[in-house]
Amino acid sequence: MEKGSKARTHQVCVRCVMDTTDPDIRFDEAGVCNHCHAYDIQAKKLDFPPEEMAKKLEAIVKRI
């Protein structure tokens, strides 16, 4: 550890259980990690009403 740096305490995400063994992980006040927040952003982009999801799935199945 470098001189003057603080030791990082072990922390686990309350949602996905990833922990501080990932050097890039960050946590919000509620204990949810940045990876979960990134997932939520991506999932919202892919969230469609059930009817539309059924149509998309049907189109994929037909294509296959």
PDBQT receptor file of N, H, CA, C and O in Angstrom, charges set to zero:
ATOM      1  N   MET A   1       0.854  -1.185   0.000  1.00  0.00    +0.000 N 
ATOM      2  CA  MET A   1       0.000   0.000   0.000  1.00  0.00    +0.000 C 
ATOM      3  C   MET A   1       0.894   1.241   0.000  1.00  0.00    +0.000 C 
ATOM      4  O   MET A   1       1.921   1.272   0.679  1.00  0.00    +0.000 OA
ATOM      5  N   GLU A   2       0.510   2.234  -0.743  1.00  0.00    +0.000 N 
ATOM      6  H   GLU A   2      -0.324   2.208  -1.294  1.00  0.00    +0.000 HD
ATOM      7  CA  GLU A   2       1.318   3.443  -0.842  1.00  0.00    +0.000 C 
ATOM      8  C   GLU A   2       1.234   4.244   0.434  1.00  0.00    +0.000 C 
ATOM      9  O   GLU A   2       0.248   4.189   1.169  1.00  0.00    +0.000 OA
ATOM     10  N   LYS A   3       2.269   4.973   0.673  1.00  0.00    +0.000 N 
ATOM     11  H   LYS A   3       3.070   5.018   0.076  1.00  0.00    +0.000 HD
ATOM     12  CA  LYS A   3       2.324   5.838   1.843  1.00  0.00    +0.000 C 
ATOM     13  C   LYS A   3       1.214   6.885   1.773  1.00  0.00    +0.000 C 
ATOM     14  O   LYS A   3       1.054   7.568   0.761  1.00  0.00    +0.000 OA
ATOM     15  N   GLY A   4       0.453   7.002   2.855  1.00  0.00    +0.000 N 
ATOM     16  H   GLY A   4       0.583   6.448   3.677  1.00  0.00    +0.000 HD
ATOM     17  CA  GLY A   4      -0.607   8.002   2.917  1.00  0.00    +0.000 C 
ATOM     18  C   GLY A   4      -1.943   7.537   2.368  1.00  0.00    +0.000 C 
ATOM     19  O   GLY A   4      -2.930   8.263   2.481  1.00  0.00    +0.000 OA
ATOM     20  N   SER A   5      -2.010   6.330   1.767  1.00  0.00    +0.000 N 
ATOM     21  H   SER A   5      -1.207   5.740   1.674  1.00  0.00    +0.000 HD
ATOM     22  CA  SER A   5      -3.293   5.857   1.251  1.00  0.00    +0.000 C 
ATOM     23  C   SER A   5      -4.042   5.119   2.356  1.00  0.00    +0.000 C 
ATOM     24  O   SER A   5      -3.439   4.506   3.237  1.00  0.00    +0.000 OA
ATOM     25  N   LYS A   6      -5.346   5.192   2.289  1.00  0.00    +0.000 N 
ATOM     26  H   LYS A   6      -5.835   5.690   1.573  1.00  0.00    +0.000 HD
ATOM     27  CA  LYS A   6      -6.180   4.540   3.294  1.00  0.00    +0.000 C 
ATOM     28  C   LYS A   6      -6.521   3.126   2.853  1.00  0.00    +0.000 C 
ATOM     29  O   LYS A   6      -6.736   2.864   1.670  1.00  0.00    +0.000 OA
ATOM     30  N   ALA A   7      -6.566   2.222   3.817  1.00  0.00    +0.000 N 
ATOM     31  H   ALA A   7      -6.391   2.435   4.779  1.00  0.00    +0.000 HD
ATOM     32  CA  ALA A   7      -6.976   0.855   3.515  1.00  0.00    +0.000 C 
ATOM     33  C   ALA A   7      -8.469   0.860   3.205  1.00  0.00    +0.000 C 
ATOM     34  O   ALA A   7      -9.253   1.534   3.874  1.00  0.00    +0.000 OA
ATOM     35  N   ARG A   8      -8.841   0.115   2.203  1.00  0.00    +0.000 N 
ATOM     36  H   ARG A   8      -8.204  -0.432   1.659  1.00  0.00    +0.000 HD
ATOM     37  CA  ARG A   8     -10.246   0.033   1.801  1.00  0.00    +0.000 C 
ATOM     38  C   ARG A   8     -10.916  -1.062   2.628  1.00  0.00    +0.000 C 
ATOM     39  O   ARG A   8     -10.425  -2.190   2.687  1.00  0.00    +0.000 OA
ATOM     40  N   THR A   9     -12.029  -0.731   3.261  1.00  0.00    +0.000 N 
ATOM     41  H   THR A   9     -12.428   0.184   3.213  1.00  0.00    +0.000 HD
ATOM     42  CA  THR A   9     -12.736  -1.735   4.038  1.00  0.00    +0.000 C 
ATOM     43  C   THR A   9     -13.541  -2.627   3.111  1.00  0.00    +0.000 C 
ATOM     44  O   THR A   9     -13.999  -2.194   2.054  1.00  0.00    +0.000 OA
ATOM     45  N   HIS A  10     -13.704  -3.859   3.513  1.00  0.00    +0.000 N 
ATOM     46  H   HIS A  10     -13.331  -4.211   4.372  1.00  0.00    +0.000 HD
ATOM     47  CA  HIS A  10     -14.452  -4.818   2.699  1.00  0.00    +0.000 C 
ATOM     48  C   HIS A  10     -15.923  -4.454   2.735  1.00  0.00    +0.000 C 
ATOM     49  O   HIS A  10     -16.479  -4.199   3.803  1.00  0.00    +0.000 OA
ATOM     50  N   GLN A  11     -16.552  -4.428   1.571  1.00  0.00    +0.000 N 
ATOM     51  H   GLN A  11     -16.099  -4.635   0.704  1.00  0.00    +0.000 HD
ATOM     52  CA  GLN A  11     -17.974  -4.125   1.461  1.00  0.00    +0.000 C 
ATOM     53  C   GLN A  11     -18.567  -5.010   0.378  1.00  0.00    +0.000 C 
ATOM     54  O   GLN A  11     -17.907  -5.327  -0.612  1.00  0.00    +0.000 OA
ATOM     55  N   VAL A  12     -19.819  -5.404   0.576  1.00  0.00    +0.000 N 
ATOM     56  H   VAL A  12     -20.355  -5.146   1.380  1.00  0.00    +0.000 HD
ATOM     57  CA  VAL A  12     -20.528  -6.271  -0.360  1.00  0.00    +0.000 C 
ATOM     58  C   VAL A  12     -21.801  -5.546  -0.800  1.00  0.00    +0.000 C 
ATOM     59  O   VAL A  12     -22.492  -4.946   0.022  1.00  0.00    +0.000 OA
ATOM     60  N   CYS A  13     -22.104  -5.602  -2.085  1.00  0.00    +0.000 N 
ATOM     61  H   CYS A  13     -21.543  -6.089  -2.753  1.00  0.00    +0.000 HD
ATOM     62  CA  CYS A  13     -23.335  -4.999  -2.607  1.00  0.00    +0.000 C 
ATOM     63  C   CYS A  13     -24.537  -5.726  -2.004  1.00  0.00    +0.000 C 
ATOM     64  O   CYS A  13     -24.577  -6.956  -1.968  1.00  0.00    +0.000 OA
ATOM     65  N   VAL A  14     -25.497  -4.964  -1.542  1.00  0.00    +0.000 N 
ATOM     66  H   VAL A  14     -25.464  -3.965  -1.572  1.00  0.00    +0.000 HD
ATOM     67  CA  VAL A  14     -26.691  -5.546  -0.920  1.00  0.00    +0.000 C 
ATOM     68  C   VAL A  14     -27.609  -6.193  -1.952  1.00  0.00    +0.000 C 
ATOM     69  O   VAL A  14     -28.540  -6.915  -1.592  1.00  0.00    +0.000 OA
ATOM     70  N   ARG A  15     -27.356  -5.943  -3.205  1.00  0.00    +0.000 N 
ATOM     71  H   ARG A  15     -26.600  -5.357  -3.497  1.00  0.00    +0.000 HD
ATOM     72  CA  ARG A  15     -28.221  -6.470  -4.257  1.00  0.00    +0.000 C 
ATOM     73  C   ARG A  15     -27.601  -7.652  -5.011  1.00  0.00    +0.000 C 
ATOM     74  O   ARG A  15     -28.261  -8.674  -5.200  1.00  0.00    +0.000 OA
ATOM     75  N   CYS A  16     -26.360  -7.527  -5.435  1.00  0.00    +0.000 N 
ATOM     76  H   CYS A  16     -25.824  -6.697  -5.281  1.00  0.00    +0.000 HD
ATOM     77  CA  CYS A  16     -25.763  -8.579  -6.278  1.00  0.00    +0.000 C 
ATOM     78  C   CYS A  16     -24.645  -9.350  -5.591  1.00  0.00    +0.000 C 
ATOM     79  O   CYS A  16     -24.149 -10.328  -6.150  1.00  0.00    +0.000 OA
ATOM     80  N   VAL A  17     -24.250  -8.953  -4.442  1.00  0.00    +0.000 N 
ATOM     81  H   VAL A  17     -24.653  -8.158  -3.988  1.00  0.00    +0.000 HD
ATOM     82  CA  VAL A  17     -23.187  -9.534  -3.610  1.00  0.00    +0.000 C 
ATOM     83  C   VAL A  17     -21.775  -9.407  -4.193  1.00  0.00    +0.000 C 
ATOM     84  O   VAL A  17     -20.857 -10.064  -3.702  1.00  0.00    +0.000 OA
ATOM     85  N   MET A  18     -21.576  -8.582  -5.223  1.00  0.00    +0.000 N 
ATOM     86  H   MET A  18     -22.321  -8.048  -5.622  1.00  0.00    +0.000 HD
ATOM     87  CA  MET A  18     -20.202  -8.275  -5.636  1.00  0.00    +0.000 C 
ATOM     88  C   MET A  18     -19.570  -7.488  -4.500  1.00  0.00    +0.000 C 
ATOM     89  O   MET A  18     -20.261  -6.836  -3.717  1.00  0.00    +0.000 OA
ATOM     90  N   ASP A  19     -18.250  -7.561  -4.424  1.00  0.00    +0.000 N 
ATOM     91  H   ASP A  19     -17.689  -8.091  -5.060  1.00  0.00    +0.000 HD
ATOM     92  CA  ASP A  19     -17.601  -6.901  -3.291  1.00  0.00    +0.000 C 
ATOM     93  C   ASP A  19     -16.365  -6.123  -3.720  1.00  0.00    +0.000 C 
ATOM     94  O   ASP A  19     -16.064  -5.987  -4.906  1.00  0.00    +0.000 OA
ATOM     95  N   THR A  20     -15.670  -5.626  -2.727  1.00  0.00    +0.000 N 
ATOM     96  H   THR A  20     -15.914  -5.736  -1.763  1.00  0.00    +0.000 HD
ATOM     97  CA  THR A  20     -14.528  -4.751  -2.964  1.00  0.00    +0.000 C 
ATOM     98  C   THR A  20     -13.285  -5.488  -3.465  1.00  0.00    +0.000 C 
ATOM     99  O   THR A  20     -12.213  -4.890  -3.558  1.00  0.00    +0.000 OA
ATOM    100  N   THR A  21     -13.412  -6.771  -3.789  1.00  0.00    +0.000 N 
ATOM    101  H   THR A  21     -14.283  -7.257  -3.714  1.00  0.00    +0.000 HD
ATOM    102  CA  THR A  21     -12.304  -7.425  -4.490  1.00  0.00    +0.000 C 
ATOM    103  C   THR A  21     -12.212  -6.886  -5.916  1.00  0.00    +0.000 C 
ATOM    104  O   THR A  21     -11.184  -7.049  -6.572  1.00  0.00    +0.000 OA
ATOM    105  N   ASP A  22     -13.281  -6.245  -6.401  1.00  0.00    +0.000 N 
ATOM    106  H   ASP A  22     -14.116  -6.113  -5.867  1.00  0.00    +0.000 HD
ATOM    107  CA  ASP A  22     -13.275  -5.520  -7.680  1.00  0.00    +0.000 C 
ATOM    108  C   ASP A  22     -12.757  -4.114  -7.375  1.00  0.00    +0.000 C 
ATOM    109  O   ASP A  22     -13.429  -3.359  -6.673  1.00  0.00    +0.000 OA
ATOM    110  N   PRO A  23     -11.600  -3.750  -7.875  1.00  0.00    +0.000 N 
ATOM    111  CA  PRO A  23     -11.029  -2.438  -7.545  1.00  0.00    +0.000 C 
ATOM    112  C   PRO A  23     -11.835  -1.260  -8.092  1.00  0.00    +0.000 C 
ATOM    113  O   PRO A  23     -11.659  -0.133  -7.630  1.00  0.00    +0.000 OA
ATOM    114  N   ASP A  24     -12.719  -1.499  -9.072  1.00  0.00    +0.000 N 
ATOM    115  H   ASP A  24     -12.861  -2.415  -9.448  1.00  0.00    +0.000 HD
ATOM    116  CA  ASP A  24     -13.493  -0.418  -9.680  1.00  0.00    +0.000 C 
ATOM    117  C   ASP A  24     -14.895  -0.282  -9.097  1.00  0.00    +0.000 C 
ATOM    118  O   ASP A  24     -15.657   0.579  -9.538  1.00  0.00    +0.000 OA
ATOM    119  N   ILE A  25     -15.251  -1.105  -8.123  1.00  0.00    +0.000 N 
ATOM    120  H   ILE A  25     -14.632  -1.805  -7.766  1.00  0.00    +0.000 HD
ATOM    121  CA  ILE A  25     -16.605  -1.062  -7.585  1.00  0.00    +0.000 C 
ATOM    122  C   ILE A  25     -16.779   0.150  -6.669  1.00  0.00    +0.000 C 
ATOM    123  O   ILE A  25     -15.877   0.535  -5.924  1.00  0.00    +0.000 OA
ATOM    124  N   ARG A  26     -17.969   0.731  -6.756  1.00  0.00    +0.000 N 
ATOM    125  H   ARG A  26     -18.701   0.418  -7.361  1.00  0.00    +0.000 HD
ATOM    126  CA  ARG A  26     -18.341   1.858  -5.889  1.00  0.00    +0.000 C 
ATOM    127  C   ARG A  26     -19.742   1.577  -5.363  1.00  0.00    +0.000 C 
ATOM    128  O   ARG A  26     -20.520   0.867  -6.001  1.00  0.00    +0.000 OA
ATOM    129  N   PHE A  27     -20.056   2.124  -4.221  1.00  0.00    +0.000 N 
ATOM    130  H   PHE A  27     -19.424   2.700  -3.702  1.00  0.00    +0.000 HD
ATOM    131  CA  PHE A  27     -21.350   1.890  -3.591  1.00  0.00    +0.000 C 
ATOM    132  C   PHE A  27     -22.061   3.203  -3.308  1.00  0.00    +0.000 C 
ATOM    133  O   PHE A  27     -21.433   4.212  -2.987  1.00  0.00    +0.000 OA
ATOM    134  N   ASP A  28     -23.398   3.171  -3.434  1.00  0.00    +0.000 N 
ATOM    135  H   ASP A  28     -23.908   2.352  -3.694  1.00  0.00    +0.000 HD
ATOM    136  CA  ASP A  28     -24.175   4.353  -3.052  1.00  0.00    +0.000 C 
ATOM    137  C   ASP A  28     -24.489   4.275  -1.560  1.00  0.00    +0.000 C 
ATOM    138  O   ASP A  28     -24.038   3.359  -0.873  1.00  0.00    +0.000 OA
ATOM    139  N   GLU A  29     -25.254   5.226  -1.070  1.00  0.00    +0.000 N 
ATOM    140  H   GLU A  29     -25.621   5.970  -1.629  1.00  0.00    +0.000 HD
ATOM    141  CA  GLU A  29     -25.583   5.308   0.355  1.00  0.00    +0.000 C 
ATOM    142  C   GLU A  29     -26.360   4.084   0.839  1.00  0.00    +0.000 C 
ATOM    143  O   GLU A  29     -26.295   3.726   2.015  1.00  0.00    +0.000 OA
ATOM    144  N   ALA A  30     -27.093   3.445  -0.073  1.00  0.00    +0.000 N 
ATOM    145  H   ALA A  30     -27.146   3.736  -1.029  1.00  0.00    +0.000 HD
ATOM    146  CA  ALA A  30     -27.913   2.283   0.285  1.00  0.00    +0.000 C 
ATOM    147  C   ALA A  30     -27.132   0.972   0.188  1.00  0.00    +0.000 C 
ATOM    148  O   ALA A  30     -27.665  -0.086   0.524  1.00  0.00    +0.000 OA
ATOM    149  N   GLY A  31     -25.873   1.027  -0.269  1.00  0.00    +0.000 N 
ATOM    150  H   GLY A  31     -25.440   1.887  -0.542  1.00  0.00    +0.000 HD
ATOM    151  CA  GLY A  31     -25.062  -0.169  -0.373  1.00  0.00    +0.000 C 
ATOM    152  C   GLY A  31     -25.189  -0.899  -1.694  1.00  0.00    +0.000 C 
ATOM    153  O   GLY A  31     -24.757  -2.045  -1.813  1.00  0.00    +0.000 OA
ATOM    154  N   VAL A  32     -25.791  -0.232  -2.713  1.00  0.00    +0.000 N 
ATOM    155  H   VAL A  32     -26.142   0.699  -2.616  1.00  0.00    +0.000 HD
ATOM    156  CA  VAL A  32     -25.942  -0.823  -4.042  1.00  0.00    +0.000 C 
ATOM    157  C   VAL A  32     -24.740  -0.374  -4.885  1.00  0.00    +0.000 C 
ATOM    158  O   VAL A  32     -24.344   0.791  -4.851  1.00  0.00    +0.000 OA
ATOM    159  N   CYS A  33     -24.172  -1.316  -5.637  1.00  0.00    +0.000 N 
ATOM    160  H   CYS A  33     -24.494  -2.262  -5.665  1.00  0.00    +0.000 HD
ATOM    161  CA  CYS A  33     -22.949  -1.004  -6.380  1.00  0.00    +0.000 C 
ATOM    162  C   CYS A  33     -23.217  -0.339  -7.731  1.00  0.00    +0.000 C 
ATOM    163  O   CYS A  33     -24.338  -0.338  -8.239  1.00  0.00    +0.000 OA
ATOM    164  N   ASN A  34     -22.151   0.224  -8.291  1.00  0.00    +0.000 N 
ATOM    165  H   ASN A  34     -21.240   0.224  -7.879  1.00  0.00    +0.000 HD
ATOM    166  CA  ASN A  34     -22.230   0.889  -9.590  1.00  0.00    +0.000 C 
ATOM    167  C   ASN A  34     -22.578  -0.094 -10.708  1.00  0.00    +0.000 C 
ATOM    168  O   ASN A  34     -23.171   0.313 -11.708  1.00  0.00    +0.000 OA
ATOM    169  N   HIS A  35     -22.232  -1.358 -10.570  1.00  0.00    +0.000 N 
ATOM    170  H   HIS A  35     -21.751  -1.688  -9.758  1.00  0.00    +0.000 HD
ATOM    171  CA  HIS A  35     -22.562  -2.349 -11.595  1.00  0.00    +0.000 C 
ATOM    172  C   HIS A  35     -24.077  -2.577 -11.655  1.00  0.00    +0.000 C 
ATOM    173  O   HIS A  35     -24.643  -2.704 -12.741  1.00  0.00    +0.000 OA
ATOM    174  N   CYS A  36     -24.721  -2.628 -10.509  1.00  0.00    +0.000 N 
ATOM    175  H   CYS A  36     -24.262  -2.525  -9.627  1.00  0.00    +0.000 HD
ATOM    176  CA  CYS A  36     -26.187  -2.784 -10.474  1.00  0.00    +0.000 C 
ATOM    177  C   CYS A  36     -26.863  -1.567 -11.090  1.00  0.00    +0.000 C 
ATOM    178  O   CYS A  36     -27.843  -1.702 -11.823  1.00  0.00    +0.000 OA
ATOM    179  N   HIS A  37     -26.347  -0.386 -10.797  1.00  0.00    +0.000 N 
ATOM    180  H   HIS A  37     -25.551  -0.276 -10.202  1.00  0.00    +0.000 HD
ATOM    181  CA  HIS A  37     -26.927   0.831 -11.378  1.00  0.00    +0.000 C 
ATOM    182  C   HIS A  37     -26.749   0.850 -12.894  1.00  0.00    +0.000 C 
ATOM    183  O   HIS A  37     -27.650   1.271 -13.619  1.00  0.00    +0.000 OA
ATOM    184  N   ALA A  38     -25.595   0.396 -13.375  1.00  0.00    +0.000 N 
ATOM    185  H   ALA A  38     -24.863   0.054 -12.786  1.00  0.00    +0.000 HD
ATOM    186  CA  ALA A  38     -25.361   0.334 -14.824  1.00  0.00    +0.000 C 
ATOM    187  C   ALA A  38     -26.321  -0.670 -15.469  1.00  0.00    +0.000 C 
ATOM    188  O   ALA A  38     -26.844  -0.423 -16.555  1.00  0.00    +0.000 OA
ATOM    189  N   TYR A  39     -26.547  -1.794 -14.799  1.00  0.00    +0.000 N 
ATOM    190  H   TYR A  39     -26.122  -1.994 -13.917  1.00  0.00    +0.000 HD
ATOM    191  CA  TYR A  39     -27.498  -2.787 -15.311  1.00  0.00    +0.000 C 
ATOM    192  C   TYR A  39     -28.901  -2.178 -15.419  1.00  0.00    +0.000 C 
ATOM    193  O   TYR A  39     -29.586  -2.358 -16.426  1.00  0.00    +0.000 OA
ATOM    194  N   ASP A  40     -29.319  -1.461 -14.379  1.00  0.00    +0.000 N 
ATOM    195  H   ASP A  40     -28.763  -1.314 -13.561  1.00  0.00    +0.000 HD
ATOM    196  CA  ASP A  40     -30.657  -0.860 -14.381  1.00  0.00    +0.000 C 
ATOM    197  C   ASP A  40     -30.844   0.088 -15.563  1.00  0.00    +0.000 C 
ATOM    198  O   ASP A  40     -31.905   0.111 -16.187  1.00  0.00    +0.000 OA
ATOM    199  N   ILE A  41     -29.825   0.855 -15.862  1.00  0.00    +0.000 N 
ATOM    200  H   ILE A  41     -28.963   0.837 -15.355  1.00  0.00    +0.000 HD
ATOM    201  CA  ILE A  41     -29.897   1.792 -16.984  1.00  0.00    +0.000 C 
ATOM    202  C   ILE A  41     -30.073   1.021 -18.296  1.00  0.00    +0.000 C 
ATOM    203  O   ILE A  41     -30.912   1.382 -19.121  1.00  0.00    +0.000 OA
ATOM    204  N   GLN A  42     -29.285  -0.037 -18.487  1.00  0.00    +0.000 N 
ATOM    205  H   GLN A  42     -28.603  -0.330 -17.817  1.00  0.00    +0.000 HD
ATOM    206  CA  GLN A  42     -29.385  -0.835 -19.709  1.00  0.00    +0.000 C 
ATOM    207  C   GLN A  42     -30.718  -1.572 -19.791  1.00  0.00    +0.000 C 
ATOM    208  O   GLN A  42     -31.316  -1.647 -20.864  1.00  0.00    +0.000 OA
ATOM    209  N   ALA A  43     -31.188  -2.119 -18.669  1.00  0.00    +0.000 N 
ATOM    210  H   ALA A  43     -30.701  -2.058 -17.797  1.00  0.00    +0.000 HD
ATOM    211  CA  ALA A  43     -32.439  -2.873 -18.653  1.00  0.00    +0.000 C 
ATOM    212  C   ALA A  43     -33.629  -1.982 -19.020  1.00  0.00    +0.000 C 
ATOM    213  O   ALA A  43     -34.560  -2.438 -19.683  1.00  0.00    +0.000 OA
ATOM    214  N   LYS A  44     -33.604  -0.723 -18.596  1.00  0.00    +0.000 N 
ATOM    215  H   LYS A  44     -32.847  -0.352 -18.057  1.00  0.00    +0.000 HD
ATOM    216  CA  LYS A  44     -34.696   0.195 -18.933  1.00  0.00    +0.000 C 
ATOM    217  C   LYS A  44     -34.779   0.436 -20.443  1.00  0.00    +0.000 C 
ATOM    218  O   LYS A  44     -35.862   0.655 -20.985  1.00  0.00    +0.000 OA
ATOM    219  N   LYS A  45     -33.632   0.394 -21.111  1.00  0.00    +0.000 N 
ATOM    220  H   LYS A  45     -32.752   0.216 -20.671  1.00  0.00    +0.000 HD
ATOM    221  CA  LYS A  45     -33.612   0.593 -22.561  1.00  0.00    +0.000 C 
ATOM    222  C   LYS A  45     -34.260  -0.583 -23.286  1.00  0.00    +0.000 C 
ATOM    223  O   LYS A  45     -34.729  -0.434 -24.415  1.00  0.00    +0.000 OA
ATOM    224  N   LEU A  46     -34.287  -1.735 -22.651  1.00  0.00    +0.000 N 
ATOM    225  H   LEU A  46     -33.906  -1.856 -21.734  1.00  0.00    +0.000 HD
ATOM    226  CA  LEU A  46     -34.818  -2.944 -23.270  1.00  0.00    +0.000 C 
ATOM    227  C   LEU A  46     -36.173  -3.352 -22.722  1.00  0.00    +0.000 C 
ATOM    228  O   LEU A  46     -36.683  -4.424 -23.049  1.00  0.00    +0.000 OA
ATOM    229  N   ASP A  47     -36.751  -2.513 -21.899  1.00  0.00    +0.000 N 
ATOM    230  H   ASP A  47     -36.337  -1.642 -21.633  1.00  0.00    +0.000 HD
ATOM    231  CA  ASP A  47     -38.029  -2.830 -21.259  1.00  0.00    +0.000 C 
ATOM    232  C   ASP A  47     -39.176  -2.463 -22.201  1.00  0.00    +0.000 C 
ATOM    233  O   ASP A  47     -39.367  -1.291 -22.527  1.00  0.00    +0.000 OA
ATOM    234  N   PHE A  48     -39.933  -3.466 -22.635  1.00  0.00    +0.000 N 
ATOM    235  H   PHE A  48     -39.778  -4.418 -22.371  1.00  0.00    +0.000 HD
ATOM    236  CA  PHE A  48     -41.063  -3.259 -23.531  1.00  0.00    +0.000 C 
ATOM    237  C   PHE A  48     -42.319  -3.812 -22.873  1.00  0.00    +0.000 C 
ATOM    238  O   PHE A  48     -42.226  -4.692 -22.017  1.00  0.00    +0.000 OA
ATOM    239  N   PRO A  49     -43.493  -3.315 -23.256  1.00  0.00    +0.000 N 
ATOM    240  CA  PRO A  49     -44.746  -3.895 -22.751  1.00  0.00    +0.000 C 
ATOM    241  C   PRO A  49     -44.820  -5.369 -23.145  1.00  0.00    +0.000 C 
ATOM    242  O   PRO A  49     -44.263  -5.752 -24.174  1.00  0.00    +0.000 OA
ATOM    243  N   PRO A  50     -45.490  -6.200 -22.358  1.00  0.00    +0.000 N 
ATOM    244  CA  PRO A  50     -45.560  -7.645 -22.645  1.00  0.00    +0.000 C 
ATOM    245  C   PRO A  50     -46.029  -7.974 -24.062  1.00  0.00    +0.000 C 
ATOM    246  O   PRO A  50     -45.520  -8.911 -24.677  1.00  0.00    +0.000 OA
ATOM    247  N   GLU A  51     -46.993  -7.214 -24.585  1.00  0.00    +0.000 N 
ATOM    248  H   GLU A  51     -47.406  -6.453 -24.085  1.00  0.00    +0.000 HD
ATOM    249  CA  GLU A  51     -47.495  -7.473 -25.936  1.00  0.00    +0.000 C 
ATOM    250  C   GLU A  51     -46.386  -7.276 -26.971  1.00  0.00    +0.000 C 
ATOM    251  O   GLU A  51     -46.241  -8.063 -27.907  1.00  0.00    +0.000 OA
ATOM    252  N   GLU A  52     -45.623  -6.225 -26.784  1.00  0.00    +0.000 N 
ATOM    253  H   GLU A  52     -45.741  -5.586 -26.024  1.00  0.00    +0.000 HD
ATOM    254  CA  GLU A  52     -44.542  -5.927 -27.723  1.00  0.00    +0.000 C 
ATOM    255  C   GLU A  52     -43.429  -6.973 -27.596  1.00  0.00    +0.000 C 
ATOM    256  O   GLU A  52     -42.833  -7.365 -28.599  1.00  0.00    +0.000 OA
ATOM    257  N   MET A  53     -43.151  -7.420 -26.386  1.00  0.00    +0.000 N 
ATOM    258  H   MET A  53     -43.635  -7.102 -25.571  1.00  0.00    +0.000 HD
ATOM    259  CA  MET A  53     -42.143  -8.466 -26.181  1.00  0.00    +0.000 C 
ATOM    260  C   MET A  53     -42.563  -9.745 -26.888  1.00  0.00    +0.000 C 
ATOM    261  O   MET A  53     -41.737 -10.412 -27.511  1.00  0.00    +0.000 OA
ATOM    262  N   ALA A  54     -43.846 -10.094 -26.796  1.00  0.00    +0.000 N 
ATOM    263  H   ALA A  54     -44.518  -9.553 -26.290  1.00  0.00    +0.000 HD
ATOM    264  CA  ALA A  54     -44.346 -11.305 -27.441  1.00  0.00    +0.000 C 
ATOM    265  C   ALA A  54     -44.173 -11.211 -28.954  1.00  0.00    +0.000 C 
ATOM    266  O   ALA A  54     -43.782 -12.187 -29.595  1.00  0.00    +0.000 OA
ATOM    267  N   LYS A  55     -44.461 -10.043 -29.528  1.00  0.00    +0.000 N 
ATOM    268  H   LYS A  55     -44.778  -9.250 -29.007  1.00  0.00    +0.000 HD
ATOM    269  CA  LYS A  55     -44.301  -9.849 -30.967  1.00  0.00    +0.000 C 
ATOM    270  C   LYS A  55     -42.832  -9.963 -31.378  1.00  0.00    +0.000 C 
ATOM    271  O   LYS A  55     -42.506 -10.585 -32.389  1.00  0.00    +0.000 OA
ATOM    272  N   LYS A  56     -41.957  -9.357 -30.586  1.00  0.00    +0.000 N 
ATOM    273  H   LYS A  56     -42.221  -8.852 -29.765  1.00  0.00    +0.000 HD
ATOM    274  CA  LYS A  56     -40.527  -9.418 -30.890  1.00  0.00    +0.000 C 
ATOM    275  C   LYS A  56     -40.023 -10.857 -30.814  1.00  0.00    +0.000 C 
ATOM    276  O   LYS A  56     -39.258 -11.296 -31.672  1.00  0.00    +0.000 OA
ATOM    277  N   LEU A  57     -40.450 -11.586 -29.792  1.00  0.00    +0.000 N 
ATOM    278  H   LEU A  57     -41.071 -11.230 -29.095  1.00  0.00    +0.000 HD
ATOM    279  CA  LEU A  57     -40.045 -12.979 -29.655  1.00  0.00    +0.000 C 
ATOM    280  C   LEU A  57     -40.563 -13.809 -30.826  1.00  0.00    +0.000 C 
ATOM    281  O   LEU A  57     -39.833 -14.632 -31.379  1.00  0.00    +0.000 OA
ATOM    282  N   GLU A  58     -41.805 -13.596 -31.196  1.00  0.00    +0.000 N 
ATOM    283  H   GLU A  58     -42.398 -12.927 -30.747  1.00  0.00    +0.000 HD
ATOM    284  CA  GLU A  58     -42.396 -14.314 -32.321  1.00  0.00    +0.000 C 
ATOM    285  C   GLU A  58     -41.611 -14.056 -33.607  1.00  0.00    +0.000 C 
ATOM    286  O   GLU A  58     -41.364 -14.982 -34.380  1.00  0.00    +0.000 OA
ATOM    287  N   ALA A  59     -41.222 -12.816 -33.835  1.00  0.00    +0.000 N 
ATOM    288  H   ALA A  59     -41.422 -12.064 -33.208  1.00  0.00    +0.000 HD
ATOM    289  CA  ALA A  59     -40.442 -12.468 -35.029  1.00  0.00    +0.000 C 
ATOM    290  C   ALA A  59     -39.081 -13.165 -35.017  1.00  0.00    +0.000 C 
ATOM    291  O   ALA A  59     -38.608 -13.622 -36.057  1.00  0.00    +0.000 OA
ATOM    292  N   ILE A  60     -38.456 -13.247 -33.852  1.00  0.00    +0.000 N 
ATOM    293  H   ILE A  60     -38.840 -12.876 -33.007  1.00  0.00    +0.000 HD
ATOM    294  CA  ILE A  60     -37.167 -13.925 -33.746  1.00  0.00    +0.000 C 
ATOM    295  C   ILE A  60     -37.337 -15.416 -34.037  1.00  0.00    +0.000 C 
ATOM    296  O   ILE A  60     -36.549 -16.004 -34.778  1.00  0.00    +0.000 OA
ATOM    297  N   VAL A  61     -38.363 -16.016 -33.451  1.00  0.00    +0.000 N 
ATOM    298  H   VAL A  61     -39.002 -15.538 -32.849  1.00  0.00    +0.000 HD
ATOM    299  CA  VAL A  61     -38.609 -17.445 -33.658  1.00  0.00    +0.000 C 
ATOM    300  C   VAL A  61     -38.857 -17.732 -35.132  1.00  0.00    +0.000 C 
ATOM    301  O   VAL A  61     -38.327 -18.706 -35.668  1.00  0.00    +0.000 OA
ATOM    302  N   LYS A  62     -39.652 -16.901 -35.792  1.00  0.00    +0.000 N 
ATOM    303  H   LYS A  62     -40.083 -16.111 -35.357  1.00  0.00    +0.000 HD
ATOM    304  CA  LYS A  62     -39.925 -17.090 -37.227  1.00  0.00    +0.000 C 
ATOM    305  C   LYS A  62     -38.639 -16.987 -38.041  1.00  0.00    +0.000 C 
ATOM    306  O   LYS A  62     -38.421 -17.751 -38.982  1.00  0.00    +0.000 OA
ATOM    307  N   ARG A  63     -37.803 -16.043 -37.669  1.00  0.00    +0.000 N 
ATOM    308  H   ARG A  63     -37.980 -15.423 -36.905  1.00  0.00    +0.000 HD
ATOM    309  CA  ARG A  63     -36.537 -15.837 -38.392  1.00  0.00    +0.000 C 
ATOM    310  C   ARG A  63     -35.624 -17.049 -38.233  1.00  0.00    +0.000 C 
ATOM    311  O   ARG A  63     -34.914 -17.429 -39.164  1.00  0.00    +0.000 OA
ATOM    312  N   ILE A  64     -35.651 -17.642 -37.061  1.00  0.00    +0.000 N 
ATOM    313  H   ILE A  64     -36.227 -17.333 -36.305  1.00  0.00    +0.000 HD
ATOM    314  CA  ILE A  64     -34.815 -18.826 -36.811  1.00  0.00    +0.000 C 
ATOM    315  C   ILE A  64     -35.351 -20.002 -37.589  1.00  0.00    +0.000 C 
ATOM    316  O   ILE A  64     -34.792 -21.097 -37.518  1.00  0.00    +0.000 OA
TER     317      ILE A  64
